Amino acid sequence: MNAKVTVIASQIKSTVDKKAFQTLQTALTNFLNNRKWTNDNYQQQEKITCNFLLTLTKDVESNVYAAVLTVQSGRPVYNSAYVSPILNYQDNDVTFKYVEFQQVEFNENNVMGTDPAASNLTAIFAYYVYLILGLDYDSFSPRGGDQFFRKAQSIVTNAPDGRNITGWKAFDGQRNRYWLAENFNNSKYTLLHDTYYAYYRLGMDKMYEDENQGRQQMLNSLNNLNTLNADNPNLFGVQFFFLGKNDELAKVFKKSPPQERVRASELLQRLDITNAERYKQELK
């Protein structure tokens, strides 16, 4: 990982020395960037650029905090300086215990650790690393990310459990870590994986040499999602795909010939309801 971690603690009213949160930021940065997360060898410029913004919102109890985590990662596009957003997600179910200088560590064989409240933060960060890796590998080869989605699933299965810890279970909500891992590991939703490969490797990466062909593949990826959504209305994995992509999608299909633009607009308004009005206006 080439990760940037930012910890914001301005809302915390306790008497804890605010320097502790700077220490936490450094520890989390080292945790993400110094750990080897795959068996593959990466050159420096090949590392995945990503951002983790941890905003502490309140003291739950002594040294225990509620927070919101925003995770973003990008995927470089072949033969260009452009980086396409591949993950842009806000997790509102983050609660953790932290005392300055405590070890920030993660053991895949003991996700819960000796103190679930303290282990929860690194479990969440590790989960999103594997999600980032899964999406990245999926975007370069068909079903390339499977091994990493399974690792994310394993963290969900063995996740810390305790008072105030949420986001790991099916009944914690319809849009959380449990459902993301479930969607990406469920054999019923293989079109989800096909979508990432078609969108990035066959689509975005081809735009330099053949813009029309690349855009057609990106349209195919939307057709995949439309099929998946028709069979599984409101599937979280489908909604997740569109987070942070509306600007890119509008710009890409604005250059389409009329018939293709109409089809893209129809699909986008149906699938990405939050941004439907924007697509309607920009893809007229």
C-alpha positions as CSV (number, residue, x, y, z in Angstrom):
1,M,0.0,0.0,0.0
2,N,0.9,3.6,-0.6
3,A,-1.6,4.9,2.0
4,K,-2.1,8.3,3.5
5,V,-3.9,8.2,6.9
6,T,-5.4,11.3,8.4
7,V,-6.9,11.3,11.9
8,I,-9.1,14.2,12.9
9,A,-10.0,14.5,16.5
10,S,-11.3,18.1,16.8
11,Q,-14.7,16.9,18.1
12,I,-13.2,14.9,21.0
13,K,-13.8,16.8,24.3
14,S,-12.0,14.6,26.7
15,T,-8.8,15.6,28.5
16,V,-6.7,13.1,26.5
17,D,-3.6,14.8,25.1
18,K,-4.4,15.4,21.4
19,K,-0.8,14.4,20.6
20,A,-2.1,10.8,21.1
21,F,-4.1,11.0,17.9
22,Q,-1.1,12.2,16.0
23,T,0.7,9.1,17.3
24,L,-2.2,7.0,16.2
25,Q,-2.1,8.5,12.7
26,T,1.6,7.6,12.4
27,A,1.0,4.1,13.8
28,L,-1.8,3.4,11.3
29,T,0.2,4.8,8.4
30,N,3.1,2.5,9.3
31,F,0.7,-0.4,9.8
32,L,-0.7,0.0,6.3
33,N,2.5,0.8,4.4
34,N,5.1,-1.4,6.1
35,R,3.1,-4.6,6.1
36,K,3.3,-7.0,3.1
37,W,-0.4,-7.7,2.2
38,T,0.1,-10.0,-0.8
39,N,2.6,-12.6,-2.0
40,D,3.3,-10.5,-5.1
41,N,6.3,-8.2,-5.4
42,Y,5.5,-4.6,-6.1
43,Q,7.8,-1.9,-7.3
44,Q,7.5,1.4,-5.6
45,Q,5.5,3.0,-8.4
46,E,3.1,0.0,-8.6
47,K,1.9,0.4,-5.0
48,I,-1.8,1.2,-4.7
49,T,-2.4,4.8,-3.7
50,C,-5.2,5.1,-1.2
51,N,-6.5,7.4,1.5
52,F,-8.0,6.6,4.9
53,L,-9.6,9.6,6.7
54,L,-10.6,8.7,10.3
55,T,-12.8,11.4,11.9
56,L,-13.4,10.8,15.6
57,T,-16.9,12.0,16.5
58,K,-17.3,11.3,20.2
59,D,-16.0,9.7,23.4
60,V,-17.9,6.5,24.1
61,E,-16.1,5.9,27.3
62,S,-12.6,6.3,28.6
63,N,-10.2,5.8,25.7
64,V,-13.0,4.4,23.5
65,Y,-14.1,6.5,20.5
66,A,-16.8,6.5,17.9
67,A,-15.6,7.5,14.4
68,V,-16.4,7.7,10.7
69,L,-13.9,6.2,8.3
70,T,-13.7,7.4,4.7
71,V,-11.7,5.1,2.4
72,Q,-10.7,6.0,-1.1
73,S,-8.4,4.3,-3.7
74,G,-7.7,4.9,-7.3
75,R,-6.7,2.8,-10.3
76,P,-4.2,4.3,-12.9
77,V,-5.4,4.2,-16.4
78,Y,-3.1,2.8,-19.1
79,N,-1.1,5.3,-21.2
80,S,-2.4,8.3,-19.2
81,A,-1.7,10.3,-16.1
82,Y,-5.4,9.8,-15.1
83,V,-6.3,7.8,-11.9
84,S,-9.8,6.5,-11.9
85,P,-11.7,6.1,-8.6
86,I,-12.3,2.5,-7.8
87,L,-13.3,2.7,-4.1
88,N,-14.9,5.7,-2.4
89,Y,-16.8,4.7,0.7
90,Q,-17.8,6.1,4.1
91,D,-18.1,3.7,7.0
92,N,-20.1,5.1,9.9
93,D,-19.7,2.0,12.2
94,V,-16.3,2.5,13.6
95,T,-15.7,2.2,17.4
96,F,-12.3,1.5,18.9
97,K,-10.2,1.7,22.0
98,Y,-6.8,3.5,21.8
99,V,-4.3,4.5,24.4
100,E,-1.2,6.4,23.2
101,F,1.7,4.1,22.2
102,Q,-0.4,0.9,22.3
103,Q,0.7,-1.5,19.6
104,V,-1.2,-1.3,16.3
105,E,-1.2,-4.8,15.0
106,F,-3.3,-7.3,13.2
107,N,-3.2,-11.1,13.3
108,E,-5.2,-12.9,10.6
109,N,-5.3,-16.0,12.8
110,N,-6.6,-14.1,15.8
111,V,-8.6,-11.1,14.5
112,M,-10.3,-10.5,17.8
113,G,-7.1,-10.3,19.7
114,T,-6.9,-10.0,23.5
115,D,-9.0,-6.8,23.6
116,P,-11.8,-6.7,21.0
117,A,-12.3,-2.9,21.3
118,A,-8.6,-2.3,20.6
119,S,-8.4,-4.9,17.8
120,N,-11.5,-3.5,16.0
121,L,-9.7,-0.6,14.4
122,T,-6.9,-2.7,12.8
123,A,-9.5,-5.3,11.8
124,I,-11.5,-2.6,10.0
125,F,-8.4,-1.2,8.3
126,A,-7.2,-4.6,7.2
127,Y,-10.6,-5.4,5.9
128,Y,-10.5,-2.3,3.6
129,V,-7.0,-3.1,2.5
130,Y,-8.2,-6.5,1.2
131,L,-11.2,-4.9,-0.4
132,I,-9.0,-2.4,-2.2
133,L,-6.7,-5.3,-3.3
134,G,-9.7,-7.3,-4.5
135,L,-11.1,-4.5,-6.6
136,D,-7.7,-3.6,-8.0
137,Y,-6.9,-7.2,-9.0
138,D,-10.4,-7.7,-10.4
139,S,-9.8,-4.7,-12.6
140,F,-6.7,-6.2,-14.2
141,S,-7.7,-9.8,-14.7
142,P,-11.0,-11.8,-14.6
143,R,-11.8,-12.8,-11.0
144,G,-8.3,-11.7,-10.1
145,G,-9.4,-10.4,-6.7
146,D,-11.1,-13.6,-5.4
147,Q,-8.3,-14.4,-2.9
148,F,-8.5,-10.9,-1.3
149,F,-12.3,-10.9,-1.1
150,R,-12.0,-14.2,0.7
151,K,-9.6,-12.6,3.2
152,A,-12.0,-9.8,3.8
153,Q,-14.8,-12.4,4.3
154,S,-12.6,-14.2,6.8
155,I,-12.1,-11.0,8.8
156,V,-15.9,-10.5,8.9
157,T,-16.4,-14.1,10.1
158,N,-13.8,-13.7,12.9
159,A,-14.4,-10.1,13.6
160,P,-14.1,-8.5,17.1
161,D,-17.4,-8.7,19.0
162,G,-18.4,-6.6,22.0
163,R,-20.3,-3.7,23.3
164,N,-20.5,-0.8,20.8
165,I,-18.9,-2.8,18.0
166,T,-21.1,-2.8,14.9
167,G,-20.8,-3.2,11.1
168,W,-19.7,-6.8,11.0
169,K,-23.1,-8.6,11.1
170,A,-26.0,-9.0,8.7
171,F,-28.4,-7.4,11.2
172,D,-26.3,-4.3,11.8
173,G,-27.8,-2.8,8.6
174,Q,-28.1,-3.3,4.9
175,R,-25.0,-1.3,3.9
176,N,-22.1,-2.4,5.9
177,R,-18.9,-4.5,5.9
178,Y,-20.8,-7.7,6.2
179,W,-22.9,-7.1,3.1
180,L,-20.0,-5.9,1.0
181,A,-18.0,-9.0,1.7
182,E,-21.0,-11.2,1.2
183,N,-21.7,-9.6,-2.2
184,F,-18.2,-10.0,-3.5
185,N,-17.9,-13.6,-2.3
186,N,-21.4,-14.8,-3.4
187,S,-21.3,-16.9,-6.6
188,K,-24.7,-15.5,-7.6
189,Y,-23.1,-12.2,-8.2
190,T,-20.2,-13.0,-10.6
191,L,-21.4,-10.2,-12.9
192,L,-20.1,-7.8,-10.2
193,H,-16.6,-9.1,-10.9
194,D,-17.1,-9.0,-14.7
195,T,-18.2,-5.4,-14.4
196,Y,-14.9,-4.2,-12.8
197,Y,-12.8,-6.1,-15.5
198,A,-14.9,-4.7,-18.4
199,Y,-15.0,-1.2,-17.0
200,Y,-11.3,-0.8,-16.3
201,R,-9.2,-3.3,-18.3
202,L,-11.4,-3.5,-21.4
203,G,-12.8,0.0,-21.1
204,M,-10.7,2.7,-19.5
205,D,-7.4,1.1,-20.5
206,K,-8.5,1.0,-24.1
207,M,-9.6,4.6,-24.4
208,Y,-6.1,5.8,-25.5
209,E,-6.0,3.6,-28.6
210,D,-9.7,3.2,-29.4
211,E,-12.0,5.5,-27.6
212,N,-15.2,4.1,-29.1
213,Q,-14.3,0.5,-28.3
214,G,-13.3,1.5,-24.8
215,R,-16.5,3.3,-24.2
216,Q,-18.5,0.4,-25.6
217,Q,-16.9,-1.9,-23.0
218,M,-17.8,0.6,-20.3
219,L,-21.4,0.5,-21.5
220,N,-21.2,-3.3,-21.4
221,S,-20.2,-3.0,-17.8
222,L,-23.3,-0.9,-17.1
223,N,-25.4,-3.5,-18.9
224,N,-23.9,-6.2,-16.5
225,L,-24.9,-4.1,-13.5
226,N,-28.4,-3.6,-14.9
227,T,-28.9,-7.3,-15.3
228,L,-27.6,-7.9,-11.8
229,N,-29.8,-5.2,-10.4
230,A,-32.9,-6.5,-12.2
231,D,-32.4,-9.9,-10.6
232,N,-31.4,-8.5,-7.2
233,P,-33.0,-5.0,-6.7
234,N,-31.0,-2.7,-4.4
235,L,-28.0,-5.0,-4.2
236,F,-25.4,-3.1,-2.2
237,G,-22.5,-4.2,-4.5
238,V,-24.2,-2.5,-7.4
239,Q,-24.7,0.8,-5.5
240,F,-21.2,0.5,-4.1
241,F,-19.7,0.5,-7.7
242,F,-21.1,4.0,-8.4
243,L,-19.7,5.8,-5.3
244,G,-17.4,8.5,-6.4
245,K,-17.8,7.7,-10.2
246,N,-20.5,10.1,-11.3
247,D,-18.1,12.8,-12.6
248,E,-16.1,10.3,-14.6
249,L,-19.2,8.6,-16.0
250,A,-20.8,11.8,-17.1
251,K,-17.6,12.9,-18.9
252,V,-17.0,9.6,-20.6
253,F,-20.5,9.2,-22.1
254,K,-20.9,12.9,-22.9
255,K,-18.7,12.1,-25.9
256,S,-20.9,9.2,-27.1
257,P,-22.8,9.2,-30.3
258,P,-26.5,10.0,-29.7
259,Q,-27.9,6.4,-29.5
260,E,-25.1,5.2,-27.1
261,R,-25.5,8.4,-25.0
262,V,-29.3,7.8,-24.6
263,R,-28.7,4.2,-23.5
264,A,-26.0,5.2,-21.1
265,S,-28.2,7.9,-19.6
266,E,-31.1,5.4,-19.2
267,L,-28.8,2.9,-17.4
268,L,-27.1,5.5,-15.2
269,Q,-30.4,7.1,-14.1
270,R,-31.8,3.7,-13.2
271,L,-28.7,2.4,-11.4
272,D,-27.2,5.5,-9.8
273,I,-30.4,7.2,-8.5
274,T,-28.5,9.7,-6.3
275,N,-27.0,11.3,-9.4
276,A,-29.9,10.6,-11.8
277,E,-30.6,14.3,-12.4
278,R,-27.0,15.1,-13.3
279,Y,-26.9,12.3,-15.9
280,K,-30.2,13.4,-17.3
281,Q,-28.9,17.0,-17.8
282,E,-25.4,16.2,-18.9
283,L,-26.2,13.4,-21.3
284,K,-29.1,15.0,-23.1
